[in-house]
Amino acid sequence: MTGVMPRLAEAEAGVQGLVEAHMETLLGVRFRARYVTTLAFGIAVQAASGVARDELQEMADAALRNWPLT
């Protein structure tokens, strides 16, 4: 049983290292998801307000031209 605690601590350190190494990527994914959601909600609100389909398409096209976000 005495060998378990050092191995557990080593495993936890390894997991923490992976999280820290990939944090920027994880945050980037969350940001992109929020961006797409915000864009979709905005287009939906504009559509419900009577904005023409071609204008909505222009907004979607403009957003995709700027993809990927950096």
Summary of the structure (lengths in Angstrom):
residues: 70
radius of gyration: 21.7
end to end distance: 48.1
largest distance: 70.0
contacts: 133
relative contact order: 0.08
helix: 83%
strand: 0%
